[in-house]
Amino acid sequence: MRVQINSDDSVKIPEELASQVIATVEGALSRFSDQITRIEVHLADTNANKGGSTDKRCALEARLAGLRPIAVTHRAGTFEHAISGAAGKLQRALDSTLGRLRLH
């Protein structure tokens, strides 16, 4: 499973944040690693330099072998919370999607 990190122009991704993104995503989705070919992470600060309680956005898109991509988004006050929230949502979405496929 490869993790690709993208951001908009208002977000600088330091090495520390990139490492945290990879660790969080791989930790949350490790049991699906044989079915996921790539995870795309999109980070954005919707208010740019202005403040806001939920202005950080993390969108995750899982590319599955032989299936359509699954995408989720989570907004929070910090990138750390946005990333962990999106990882949890993606984990539940993959559980649901792959569980339905196993039943058929």
Gaussian input, Z-matrix of N, CA and C with variables (Angstrom, degrees):
# hf/3-21g

backbone

0 1
 N
 C     1     B1
 C     2     B2     1     A1
 N     3     B3     2     A2     1     D1
 C     4     B4     3     A3     2     D2
 C     5     B5     4     A4     3     D3
 N     6     B6     5     A5     4     D4
 C     7     B7     6     A6     5     D5
 C     8     B8     7     A7     6     D6
 N     9     B9     8     A8     7     D7
 C    10    B10     9     A9     8     D8
 C    11    B11    10    A10     9     D9
 N    12    B12    11    A11    10    D10
 C    13    B13    12    A12    11    D11
 C    14    B14    13    A13    12    D12
 N    15    B15    14    A14    13    D13
 C    16    B16    15    A15    14    D14
 C    17    B17    16    A16    15    D15
 N    18    B18    17    A17    16    D16
 C    19    B19    18    A18    17    D17
 C    20    B20    19    A19    18    D18
 N    21    B21    20    A20    19    D19
 C    22    B22    21    A21    20    D20
 C    23    B23    22    A22    21    D21
 N    24    B24    23    A23    22    D22
 C    25    B25    24    A24    23    D23
 C    26    B26    25    A25    24    D24
 N    27    B27    26    A26    25    D25
 C    28    B28    27    A27    26    D26
 C    29    B29    28    A28    27    D27
 N    30    B30    29    A29    28    D28
 C    31    B31    30    A30    29    D29
 C    32    B32    31    A31    30    D30
 N    33    B33    32    A32    31    D31
 C    34    B34    33    A33    32    D32
 C    35    B35    34    A34    33    D33
 N    36    B36    35    A35    34    D34
 C    37    B37    36    A36    35    D35
 C    38    B38    37    A37    36    D36
 N    39    B39    38    A38    37    D37
 C    40    B40    39    A39    38    D38
 C    41    B41    40    A40    39    D39
 N    42    B42    41    A41    40    D40
 C    43    B43    42    A42    41    D41
 C    44    B44    43    A43    42    D42
 N    45    B45    44    A44    43    D43
 C    46    B46    45    A45    44    D44
 C    47    B47    46    A46    45    D45
 N    48    B48    47    A47    46    D46
 C    49    B49    48    A48    47    D47
 C    50    B50    49    A49    48    D48
 N    51    B51    50    A50    49    D49
 C    52    B52    51    A51    50    D50
 C    53    B53    52    A52    51    D51
 N    54    B54    53    A53    52    D52
 C    55    B55    54    A54    53    D53
 C    56    B56    55    A55    54    D54
 N    57    B57    56    A56    55    D55
 C    58    B58    57    A57    56    D56
 C    59    B59    58    A58    57    D57
 N    60    B60    59    A59    58    D58
 C    61    B61    60    A60    59    D59
 C    62    B62    61    A61    60    D60
 N    63    B63    62    A62    61    D61
 C    64    B64    63    A63    62    D62
 C    65    B65    64    A64    63    D63
 N    66    B66    65    A65    64    D64
 C    67    B67    66    A66    65    D65
 C    68    B68    67    A67    66    D66
 N    69    B69    68    A68    67    D67
 C    70    B70    69    A69    68    D68
 C    71    B71    70    A70    69    D69
 N    72    B72    71    A71    70    D70
 C    73    B73    72    A72    71    D71
 C    74    B74    73    A73    72    D72
 N    75    B75    74    A74    73    D73
 C    76    B76    75    A75    74    D74
 C    77    B77    76    A76    75    D75
 N    78    B78    77    A77    76    D76
 C    79    B79    78    A78    77    D77
 C    80    B80    79    A79    78    D78
 N    81    B81    80    A80    79    D79
 C    82    B82    81    A81    80    D80
 C    83    B83    82    A82    81    D81
 N    84    B84    83    A83    82    D82
 C    85    B85    84    A84    83    D83
 C    86    B86    85    A85    84    D84
 N    87    B87    86    A86    85    D85
 C    88    B88    87    A87    86    D86
 C    89    B89    88    A88    87    D87
 N    90    B90    89    A89    88    D88
 C    91    B91    90    A90    89    D89
 C    92    B92    91    A91    90    D90
 N    93    B93    92    A92    91    D91
 C    94    B94    93    A93    92    D92
 C    95    B95    94    A94    93    D93
 N    96    B96    95    A95    94    D94
 C    97    B97    96    A96    95    D95
 C    98    B98    97    A97    96    D96
 N    99    B99    98    A98    97    D97
 C   100   B100    99    A99    98    D98
 C   101   B101   100   A100    99    D99
 N   102   B102   101   A101   100   D100
 C   103   B103   102   A102   101   D101
 C   104   B104   103   A103   102   D102
 N   105   B105   104   A104   103   D103
 C   106   B106   105   A105   104   D104
 C   107   B107   106   A106   105   D105
 N   108   B108   107   A107   106   D106
 C   109   B109   108   A108   107   D107
 C   110   B110   109   A109   108   D108
 N   111   B111   110   A110   109   D109
 C   112   B112   111   A111   110   D110
 C   113   B113   112   A112   111   D111
 N   114   B114   113   A113   112   D112
 C   115   B115   114   A114   113   D113
 C   116   B116   115   A115   114   D114
 N   117   B117   116   A116   115   D115
 C   118   B118   117   A117   116   D116
 C   119   B119   118   A118   117   D117
 N   120   B120   119   A119   118   D118
 C   121   B121   120   A120   119   D119
 C   122   B122   121   A121   120   D120
 N   123   B123   122   A122   121   D121
 C   124   B124   123   A123   122   D122
 C   125   B125   124   A124   123   D123
 N   126   B126   125   A125   124   D124
 C   127   B127   126   A126   125   D125
 C   128   B128   127   A127   126   D126
 N   129   B129   128   A128   127   D127
 C   130   B130   129   A129   128   D128
 C   131   B131   130   A130   129   D129
 N   132   B132   131   A131   130   D130
 C   133   B133   132   A132   131   D131
 C   134   B134   133   A133   132   D132
 N   135   B135   134   A134   133   D133
 C   136   B136   135   A135   134   D134
 C   137   B137   136   A136   135   D135
 N   138   B138   137   A137   136   D136
 C   139   B139   138   A138   137   D137
 C   140   B140   139   A139   138   D138
 N   141   B141   140   A140   139   D139
 C   142   B142   141   A141   140   D140
 C   143   B143   142   A142   141   D141
 N   144   B144   143   A143   142   D142
 C   145   B145   144   A144   143   D143
 C   146   B146   145   A145   144   D144
 N   147   B147   146   A146   145   D145
 C   148   B148   147   A147   146   D146
 C   149   B149   148   A148   147   D147
 N   150   B150   149   A149   148   D148
 C   151   B151   150   A150   149   D149
 C   152   B152   151   A151   150   D150
 N   153   B153   152   A152   151   D151
 C   154   B154   153   A153   152   D152
 C   155   B155   154   A154   153   D153
 N   156   B156   155   A155   154   D154
 C   157   B157   156   A156   155   D155
 C   158   B158   157   A157   156   D156
 N   159   B159   158   A158   157   D157
 C   160   B160   159   A159   158   D158
 C   161   B161   160   A160   159   D159
 N   162   B162   161   A161   160   D160
 C   163   B163   162   A162   161   D161
 C   164   B164   163   A163   162   D162
 N   165   B165   164   A164   163   D163
 C   166   B166   165   A165   164   D164
 C   167   B167   166   A166   165   D165
 N   168   B168   167   A167   166   D166
 C   169   B169   168   A168   167   D167
 C   170   B170   169   A169   168   D168
 N   171   B171   170   A170   169   D169
 C   172   B172   171   A171   170   D170
 C   173   B173   172   A172   171   D171
 N   174   B174   173   A173   172   D172
 C   175   B175   174   A174   173   D173
 C   176   B176   175   A175   174   D174
 N   177   B177   176   A176   175   D175
 C   178   B178   177   A177   176   D176
 C   179   B179   178   A178   177   D177
 N   180   B180   179   A179   178   D178
 C   181   B181   180   A180   179   D179
 C   182   B182   181   A181   180   D180
 N   183   B183   182   A182   181   D181
 C   184   B184   183   A183   182   D182
 C   185   B185   184   A184   183   D183
 N   186   B186   185   A185   184   D184
 C   187   B187   186   A186   185   D185
 C   188   B188   187   A187   186   D186
 N   189   B189   188   A188   187   D187
 C   190   B190   189   A189   188   D188
 C   191   B191   190   A190   189   D189
 N   192   B192   191   A191   190   D190
 C   193   B193   192   A192   191   D191
 C   194   B194   193   A193   192   D192
 N   195   B195   194   A194   193   D193
 C   196   B196   195   A195   194   D194
 C   197   B197   196   A196   195   D195
 N   198   B198   197   A197   196   D196
 C   199   B199   198   A198   197   D197
 C   200   B200   199   A199   198   D198
 N   201   B201   200   A200   199   D199
 C   202   B202   201   A201   200   D200
 C   203   B203   202   A202   201   D201
 N   204   B204   203   A203   202   D202
 C   205   B205   204   A204   203   D203
 C   206   B206   205   A205   204   D204
 N   207   B207   206   A206   205   D205
 C   208   B208   207   A207   206   D206
 C   209   B209   208   A208   207   D207
 N   210   B210   209   A209   208   D208
 C   211   B211   210   A210   209   D209
 C   212   B212   211   A211   210   D210
 N   213   B213   212   A212   211   D211
 C   214   B214   213   A213   212   D212
 C   215   B215   214   A214   213   D213
 N   216   B216   215   A215   214   D214
 C   217   B217   216   A216   215   D215
 C   218   B218   217   A217   216   D216
 N   219   B219   218   A218   217   D217
 C   220   B220   219   A219   218   D218
 C   221   B221   220   A220   219   D219
 N   222   B222   221   A221   220   D220
 C   223   B223   222   A222   221   D221
 C   224   B224   223   A223   222   D222
 N   225   B225   224   A224   223   D223
 C   226   B226   225   A225   224   D224
 C   227   B227   226   A226   225   D225
 N   228   B228   227   A227   226   D226
 C   229   B229   228   A228   227   D227
 C   230   B230   229   A229   228   D228
 N   231   B231   230   A230   229   D229
 C   232   B232   231   A231   230   D230
 C   233   B233   232   A232   231   D231
 N   234   B234   233   A233   232   D232
 C   235   B235   234   A234   233   D233
 C   236   B236   235   A235   234   D234
 N   237   B237   236   A236   235   D235
 C   238   B238   237   A237   236   D236
 C   239   B239   238   A238   237   D237
 N   240   B240   239   A239   238   D238
 C   241   B241   240   A240   239   D239
 C   242   B242   241   A241   240   D240
 N   243   B243   242   A242   241   D241
 C   244   B244   243   A243   242   D242
 C   245   B245   244   A244   243   D243
 N   246   B246   245   A245   244   D244
 C   247   B247   246   A246   245   D245
 C   248   B248   247   A247   246   D246
 N   249   B249   248   A248   247   D247
 C   250   B250   249   A249   248   D248
 C   251   B251   250   A250   249   D249
 N   252   B252   251   A251   250   D250
 C   253   B253   252   A252   251   D251
 C   254   B254   253   A253   252   D252
 N   255   B255   254   A254   253   D253
 C   256   B256   255   A255   254   D254
 C   257   B257   256   A256   255   D255
 N   258   B258   257   A257   256   D256
 C   259   B259   258   A258   257   D257
 C   260   B260   259   A259   258   D258
 N   261   B261   260   A260   259   D259
 C   262   B262   261   A261   260   D260
 C   263   B263   262   A262   261   D261
 N   264   B264   263   A263   262   D262
 C   265   B265   264   A264   263   D263
 C   266   B266   265   A265   264   D264
 N   267   B267   266   A266   265   D265
 C   268   B268   267   A267   266   D266
 C   269   B269   268   A268   267   D267
 N   270   B270   269   A269   268   D268
 C   271   B271   270   A270   269   D269
 C   272   B272   271   A271   270   D270
 N   273   B273   272   A272   271   D271
 C   274   B274   273   A273   272   D272
 C   275   B275   274   A274   273   D273
 N   276   B276   275   A275   274   D274
 C   277   B277   276   A276   275   D275
 C   278   B278   277   A277   276   D276
 N   279   B279   278   A278   277   D277
 C   280   B280   279   A279   278   D278
 C   281   B281   280   A280   279   D279
 N   282   B282   281   A281   280   D280
 C   283   B283   282   A282   281   D281
 C   284   B284   283   A283   282   D282
 N   285   B285   284   A284   283   D283
 C   286   B286   285   A285   284   D284
 C   287   B287   286   A286   285   D285
 N   288   B288   287   A287   286   D286
 C   289   B289   288   A288   287   D287
 C   290   B290   289   A289   288   D288
 N   291   B291   290   A290   289   D289
 C   292   B292   291   A291   290   D290
 C   293   B293   292   A292   291   D291
 N   294   B294   293   A293   292   D292
 C   295   B295   294   A294   293   D293
 C   296   B296   295   A295   294   D294
 N   297   B297   296   A296   295   D295
 C   298   B298   297   A297   296   D296
 C   299   B299   298   A298   297   D297
 N   300   B300   299   A299   298   D298
 C   301   B301   300   A300   299   D299
 C   302   B302   301   A301   300   D300
 N   303   B303   302   A302   301   D301
 C   304   B304   303   A303   302   D302
 C   305   B305   304   A304   303   D303
 N   306   B306   305   A305   304   D304
 C   307   B307   306   A306   305   D305
 C   308   B308   307   A307   306   D306
 N   309   B309   308   A308   307   D307
 C   310   B310   309   A309   308   D308
 C   311   B311   310   A310   309   D309

   B1=1.4470
   B2=1.5234
   B3=1.3171
   B4=1.4599
   B5=1.5239
   B6=1.3212
   B7=1.4617
   B8=1.5221
   B9=1.3318
   B10=1.4632
   B11=1.5235
   B12=1.3341
   B13=1.4586
   B14=1.5214
   B15=1.3463
   B16=1.4656
   B17=1.5237
   B18=1.3325
   B19=1.4643
   B20=1.5225
   B21=1.3337
   B22=1.4611
   B23=1.5270
   B24=1.3190
   B25=1.4647
   B26=1.5221
   B27=1.3305
   B28=1.4660
   B29=1.5251
   B30=1.3264
   B31=1.4635
   B32=1.5270
   B33=1.3091
   B34=1.4626
   B35=1.5252
   B36=1.3013
   B37=1.4640
   B38=1.5246
   B39=1.3390
   B40=1.4617
   B41=1.5298
   B42=1.3111
   B43=1.4647
   B44=1.5293
   B45=1.3193
   B46=1.4746
   B47=1.5362
   B48=1.3298
   B49=1.4612
   B50=1.5219
   B51=1.3186
   B52=1.4668
   B53=1.5256
   B54=1.3291
   B55=1.4638
   B56=1.5174
   B57=1.3357
   B58=1.4536
   B59=1.5340
   B60=1.3207
   B61=1.4583
   B62=1.5203
   B63=1.3176
   B64=1.4617
   B65=1.5219
   B66=1.3262
   B67=1.4653
   B68=1.5300
   B69=1.3185
   B70=1.4616
   B71=1.5242
   B72=1.3202
   B73=1.4623
   B74=1.5236
   B75=1.3206
   B76=1.4659
   B77=1.5297
   B78=1.3291
   B79=1.4534
   B80=1.5194
   B81=1.3305
   B82=1.4607
   B83=1.5277
   B84=1.3273
   B85=1.4635
   B86=1.5184
   B87=1.3250
   B88=1.4637
   B89=1.5260
   B90=1.3236
   B91=1.4668
   B92=1.5238
   B93=1.3249
   B94=1.4608
   B95=1.5289
   B96=1.3221
   B97=1.4634
   B98=1.5298
   B99=1.3254
   B100=1.4625
   B101=1.5298
   B102=1.3405
   B103=1.4632
   B104=1.5252
   B105=1.3295
   B106=1.4653
   B107=1.5222
   B108=1.3323
   B109=1.4644
   B110=1.5215
   B111=1.3619
   B112=1.4598
   B113=1.5265
   B114=1.3253
   B115=1.4564
   B116=1.5262
   B117=1.3238
   B118=1.4631
   B119=1.5220
   B120=1.3256
   B121=1.4540
   B122=1.5245
   B123=1.3258
   B124=1.4553
   B125=1.5220
   B126=1.3277
   B127=1.4607
   B128=1.5146
   B129=1.3398
   B130=1.4563
   B131=1.5219
   B132=1.3098
   B133=1.4587
   B134=1.5197
   B135=1.3254
   B136=1.4643
   B137=1.5163
   B138=1.3335
   B139=1.4637
   B140=1.5216
   B141=1.2910
   B142=1.4664
   B143=1.5260
   B144=1.3110
   B145=1.4676
   B146=1.5239
   B147=1.3171
   B148=1.4605
   B149=1.5255
   B150=1.2976
   B151=1.4601
   B152=1.5130
   B153=1.3086
   B154=1.4522
   B155=1.5080
   B156=1.3194
   B157=1.4592
   B158=1.5241
   B159=1.3135
   B160=1.4655
   B161=1.5257
   B162=1.3147
   B163=1.4618
   B164=1.5249
   B165=1.3218
   B166=1.4668
   B167=1.5275
   B168=1.3291
   B169=1.4637
   B170=1.5204
   B171=1.3163
   B172=1.4567
   B173=1.5196
   B174=1.3141
   B175=1.4570
   B176=1.5253
   B177=1.3188
   B178=1.4637
   B179=1.5193
   B180=1.3224
   B181=1.4504
   B182=1.5144
   B183=1.3228
   B184=1.4606
   B185=1.5212
   B186=1.3118
   B187=1.4652
   B188=1.5190
   B189=1.3377
   B190=1.4534
   B191=1.5129
   B192=1.3150
   B193=1.4564
   B194=1.5287
   B195=1.3140
   B196=1.4556
   B197=1.5176
   B198=1.3178
   B199=1.4643
   B200=1.5215
   B201=1.3410
   B202=1.4599
   B203=1.5259
   B204=1.3240
   B205=1.4706
   B206=1.5254
   B207=1.3307
   B208=1.4585
   B209=1.5223
   B210=1.3386
   B211=1.4609
   B212=1.5247
   B213=1.3360
   B214=1.4651
   B215=1.5277
   B216=1.3339
   B217=1.4579
   B218=1.5152
   B219=1.3338
   B220=1.4641
   B221=1.5185
   B222=1.3336
   B223=1.4686
   B224=1.5188
   B225=1.3321
   B226=1.4653
   B227=1.5226
   B228=1.3191
   B229=1.4580
   B230=1.5154
   B231=1.3411
   B232=1.4686
   B233=1.5231
   B234=1.3215
   B235=1.4679
   B236=1.5236
   B237=1.3285
   B238=1.4600
   B239=1.5247
   B240=1.3297
   B241=1.4639
   B242=1.5271
   B243=1.3144
   B244=1.4608
   B245=1.5272
   B246=1.3236
   B247=1.4623
   B248=1.5231
   B249=1.3322
   B250=1.4692
   B251=1.5297
   B252=1.3391
   B253=1.4601
   B254=1.5193
   B255=1.3211
   B256=1.4633
   B257=1.5292
   B258=1.3264
   B259=1.4711
   B260=1.5239
   B261=1.3253
   B262=1.4631
   B263=1.5197
   B264=1.3309
   B265=1.4651
   B266=1.5249
   B267=1.3296
   B268=1.4590
   B269=1.5231
   B270=1.3157
   B271=1.4575
   B272=1.5363
   B273=1.3370
   B274=1.4635
   B275=1.5298
   B276=1.3266
   B277=1.4656
   B278=1.5252
   B279=1.3287
   B280=1.4628
   B281=1.5191
   B282=1.3403
   B283=1.4668
   B284=1.5173
   B285=1.3150
   B286=1.4539
   B287=1.5328
   B288=1.3192
   B289=1.4671
   B290=1.5137
   B291=1.3125
   B292=1.4627
   B293=1.5204
   B294=1.3276
   B295=1.4658
   B296=1.5233
   B297=1.3405
   B298=1.4637
   B299=1.5293
   B300=1.3221
   B301=1.4619
   B302=1.5235
   B303=1.3328
   B304=1.4718
   B305=1.5334
   B306=1.3407
   B307=1.4657
   B308=1.5147
   B309=1.3255
   B310=1.4673
   B311=1.4594
   A1=107.72
   A2=114.96
   A3=121.14
   A4=109.22
   A5=117.46
   A6=122.35
   A7=108.12
   A8=115.95
   A9=122.52
   A10=108.04
   A11=117.32
   A12=122.32
   A13=110.01
   A14=115.58
   A15=122.85
   A16=108.33
   A17=116.45
   A18=119.80
   A19=109.62
   A20=114.37
   A21=118.14
   A22=109.31
   A23=117.10
   A24=121.77
   A25=114.13
   A26=117.97
   A27=120.53
   A28=112.80
   A29=118.14
   A30=121.10
   A31=110.23
   A32=115.64
   A33=122.11
   A34=106.83
   A35=116.99
   A36=120.58
   A37=109.03
   A38=116.62
   A39=118.59
   A40=110.49
   A41=116.16
   A42=121.95
   A43=111.70
   A44=116.14
   A45=120.83
   A46=111.39
   A47=116.99
   A48=121.03
   A49=110.78
   A50=117.41
   A51=120.86
   A52=110.66
   A53=117.16
   A54=120.84
   A55=110.89
   A56=116.72
   A57=120.97
   A58=110.72
   A59=117.10
   A60=121.25
   A61=110.09
   A62=116.44
   A63=121.30
   A64=110.52
   A65=117.74
   A66=121.06
   A67=111.28
   A68=117.59
   A69=121.25
   A70=111.16
   A71=116.55
   A72=120.95
   A73=111.06
   A74=117.46
   A75=119.79
   A76=111.24
   A77=117.52
   A78=120.68
   A79=112.49
   A80=116.30
   A81=120.76
   A82=112.51
   A83=117.21
   A84=120.49
   A85=114.04
   A86=117.77
   A87=120.73
   A88=113.31
   A89=117.63
   A90=118.80
   A91=112.70
   A92=117.31
   A93=121.65
   A94=112.07
   A95=117.58
   A96=121.04
   A97=113.63
   A98=118.30
   A99=119.35
   A100=112.42
   A101=117.55
   A102=121.09
   A103=112.75
   A104=117.24
   A105=121.56
   A106=109.13
   A107=115.80
   A108=118.82
   A109=111.42
   A110=115.68
   A111=118.82
   A112=109.74
   A113=115.38
   A114=122.62
   A115=106.96
   A116=116.00
   A117=120.20
   A118=107.97
   A119=115.96
   A120=123.18
   A121=107.43
   A122=116.57
   A123=121.88
   A124=107.93
   A125=117.21
   A126=122.03
   A127=109.43
   A128=115.81
   A129=120.53
   A130=109.79
   A131=115.08
   A132=122.24
   A133=105.19
   A134=117.10
   A135=121.18
   A136=113.60
   A137=117.73
   A138=120.63
   A139=112.26
   A140=117.47
   A141=123.70
   A142=110.25
   A143=118.75
   A144=121.45
   A145=114.11
   A146=117.82
   A147=120.56
   A148=108.46
   A149=117.49
   A150=121.07
   A151=111.79
   A152=115.21
   A153=120.49
   A154=110.06
   A155=116.94
   A156=119.64
   A157=112.72
   A158=118.23
   A159=120.81
   A160=110.02
   A161=116.06
   A162=119.40
   A163=114.18
   A164=118.61
   A165=121.66
   A166=108.28
   A167=115.78
   A168=120.46
   A169=110.08
   A170=115.46
   A171=121.61
   A172=107.83
   A173=116.17
   A174=121.89
   A175=107.49
   A176=116.34
   A177=121.57
   A178=108.71
   A179=115.64
   A180=121.31
   A181=108.28
   A182=115.77
   A183=121.07
   A184=109.22
   A185=115.81
   A186=121.83
   A187=107.04
   A188=115.51
   A189=121.47
   A190=110.22
   A191=116.00
   A192=120.78
   A193=109.46
   A194=117.08
   A195=122.16
   A196=115.46
   A197=119.21
   A198=122.53
   A199=110.31
   A200=115.58
   A201=119.80
   A202=109.34
   A203=117.17
   A204=120.61
   A205=111.37
   A206=115.70
   A207=122.47
   A208=106.52
   A209=116.37
   A210=120.68
   A211=110.65
   A212=115.42
   A213=122.72
   A214=108.61
   A215=115.90
   A216=121.82
   A217=108.98
   A218=115.59
   A219=120.40
   A220=108.59
   A221=115.55
   A222=122.30
   A223=108.85
   A224=116.11
   A225=121.74
   A226=109.27
   A227=115.80
   A228=121.42
   A229=113.61
   A230=117.41
   A231=121.76
   A232=108.91
   A233=115.19
   A234=118.34
   A235=111.21
   A236=117.81
   A237=120.72
   A238=110.35
   A239=117.36
   A240=120.81
   A241=111.57
   A242=116.77
   A243=120.39
   A244=110.69
   A245=116.83
   A246=121.13
   A247=110.86
   A248=117.16
   A249=119.38
   A250=110.71
   A251=117.90
   A252=120.61
   A253=112.02
   A254=116.46
   A255=120.47
   A256=111.00
   A257=116.95
   A258=120.25
   A259=110.44
   A260=117.18
   A261=120.60
   A262=112.06
   A263=116.56
   A264=120.50
   A265=111.35
   A266=116.14
   A267=119.60
   A268=110.83
   A269=117.12
   A270=121.16
   A271=110.03
   A272=117.51
   A273=121.06
   A274=111.17
   A275=117.45
   A276=120.71
   A277=111.41
   A278=116.75
   A279=120.25
   A280=110.84
   A281=117.37
   A282=120.67
   A283=110.42
   A284=116.06
   A285=121.56
   A286=111.69
   A287=116.31
   A288=121.08
   A289=112.12
   A290=117.51
   A291=120.55
   A292=111.13
   A293=117.80
   A294=120.56
   A295=111.22
   A296=116.52
   A297=120.16
   A298=111.19
   A299=116.75
   A300=119.77
   A301=111.60
   A302=116.91
   A303=120.48
   A304=111.52
   A305=116.49
   A306=120.19
   A307=112.21
   A308=117.17
   A309=120.08
   A310=110.97
   D1=124.88
   D2=179.68
   D3=-104.33
   D4=137.59
   D5=178.99
   D6=-110.60
   D7=121.40
   D8=179.91
   D9=-113.25
   D10=125.50
   D11=-176.51
   D12=-107.82
   D13=128.35
   D14=177.48
   D15=-126.32
   D16=156.37
   D17=176.50
   D18=-149.57
   D19=162.98
   D20=175.23
   D21=-82.39
   D22=178.52
   D23=-174.83
   D24=-65.45
   D25=-23.90
   D26=-176.71
   D27=-85.16
   D28=-3.86
   D29=-176.40
   D30=-115.10
   D31=123.24
   D32=171.70
   D33=-100.18
   D34=130.22
   D35=-177.30
   D36=-105.46
   D37=101.05
   D38=175.97
   D39=-70.80
   D40=160.60
   D41=-178.28
   D42=-56.33
   D43=-36.51
   D44=179.64
   D45=-62.37
   D46=-43.76
   D47=178.39
   D48=-67.97
   D49=-40.86
   D50=178.77
   D51=-61.11
   D52=-42.41
   D53=178.21
   D54=-64.06
   D55=-39.62
   D56=179.37
   D57=-66.47
   D58=-40.25
   D59=178.06
   D60=-59.70
   D61=-49.41
   D62=-178.14
   D63=-62.46
   D64=-44.92
   D65=-179.31
   D66=-63.85
   D67=-42.82
   D68=-179.49
   D69=-65.26
   D70=-47.28
   D71=-178.34
   D72=-66.16
   D73=-46.89
   D74=-179.87
   D75=-65.26
   D76=-36.99
   D77=178.77
   D78=-65.17
   D79=-43.61
   D80=-177.88
   D81=-72.52
   D82=-29.76
   D83=-172.63
   D84=-113.99
   D85=15.27
   D86=-174.35
   D87=-60.37
   D88=-33.76
   D89=-178.44
   D90=-72.47
   D91=-13.15
   D92=177.16
   D93=-101.89
   D94=5.01
   D95=-170.36
   D96=-59.96
   D97=-28.39
   D98=179.46
   D99=-76.27
   D100=-15.65
   D101=179.96
   D102=-103.84
   D103=-16.87
   D104=-178.87
   D105=-96.34
   D106=127.90
   D107=176.58
   D108=-90.24
   D109=-35.13
   D110=-177.65
   D111=-156.33
   D112=145.74
   D113=172.38
   D114=-117.64
   D115=125.16
   D116=175.25
   D117=-103.03
   D118=128.48
   D119=179.20
   D120=-111.11
   D121=126.51
   D122=178.27
   D123=-119.49
   D124=115.62
   D125=179.34
   D126=-107.08
   D127=137.51
   D128=179.79
   D129=-145.97
   D130=147.97
   D131=172.78
   D132=-110.62
   D133=102.51
   D134=-170.65
   D135=-66.43
   D136=-25.32
   D137=178.81
   D138=-103.58
   D139=7.70
   D140=-176.96
   D141=53.07
   D142=-119.64
   D143=-176.27
   D144=-84.93
   D145=-6.61
   D146=176.48
   D147=-76.97
   D148=159.77
   D149=178.39
   D150=-82.83
   D151=176.11
   D152=177.68
   D153=168.08
   D154=148.97
   D155=-176.60
   D156=-76.95
   D157=-28.19
   D158=178.73
   D159=-135.50
   D160=53.11
   D161=-176.18
   D162=-94.89
   D163=-4.54
   D164=177.47
   D165=-96.58
   D166=131.60
   D167=-177.18
   D168=-125.51
   D169=135.39
   D170=174.44
   D171=-124.32
   D172=122.75
   D173=175.01
   D174=-112.87
   D175=130.04
   D176=177.89
   D177=-116.77
   D178=137.40
   D179=176.92
   D180=-129.09
   D181=119.25
   D182=179.08
   D183=-96.93
   D184=126.44
   D185=175.35
   D186=-97.78
   D187=115.90
   D188=-178.33
   D189=-103.83
   D190=143.38
   D191=179.34
   D192=-64.11
   D193=119.46
   D194=175.83
   D195=79.27
   D196=4.04
   D197=-179.44
   D198=-128.28
   D199=166.35
   D200=175.70
   D201=-73.27
   D202=152.70
   D203=178.84
   D204=-62.81
   D205=150.44
   D206=175.64
   D207=-115.43
   D208=127.75
   D209=-176.35
   D210=-125.47
   D211=143.33
   D212=175.89
   D213=-138.57
   D214=159.55
   D215=177.91
   D216=-137.38
   D217=143.88
   D218=175.15
   D219=-140.30
   D220=137.12
   D221=177.55
   D222=-111.92
   D223=142.74
   D224=179.47
   D225=-157.18
   D226=178.67
   D227=-179.73
   D228=-79.30
   D229=-22.88
   D230=178.13
   D231=-130.78
   D232=157.86
   D233=177.16
   D234=-65.10
   D235=-34.81
   D236=-179.85
   D237=-59.99
   D238=-45.41
   D239=179.26
   D240=-69.86
   D241=-37.53
   D242=178.96
   D243=-64.94
   D244=-40.61
   D245=-179.21
   D246=-67.97
   D247=-46.85
   D248=-178.76
   D249=-67.32
   D250=-36.29
   D251=177.05
   D252=-64.73
   D253=-43.13
   D254=178.94
   D255=-67.23
   D256=-38.07
   D257=178.45
   D258=-63.22
   D259=-40.82
   D260=177.05
   D261=-64.06
   D262=-42.32
   D263=177.95
   D264=-63.35
   D265=-41.60
   D266=-179.54
   D267=-67.56
   D268=-37.76
   D269=177.20
   D270=-59.72
   D271=-46.30
   D272=179.08
   D273=-65.63
   D274=-38.82
   D275=178.99
   D276=-65.29
   D277=-40.39
   D278=177.91
   D279=-68.24
   D280=-40.67
   D281=175.39
   D282=-55.52
   D283=-47.22
   D284=-177.69
   D285=-65.51
   D286=-50.36
   D287=-177.61
   D288=-64.16
   D289=-49.84
   D290=-177.38
   D291=-72.29
   D292=-29.88
   D293=176.17
   D294=-65.20
   D295=-41.15
   D296=177.32
   D297=-63.59
   D298=-37.98
   D299=-179.82
   D300=-67.10
   D301=-35.14
   D302=178.83
   D303=-67.41
   D304=-30.39
   D305=179.92
   D306=-71.48
   D307=-24.70
   D308=-177.12
   D309=-96.84

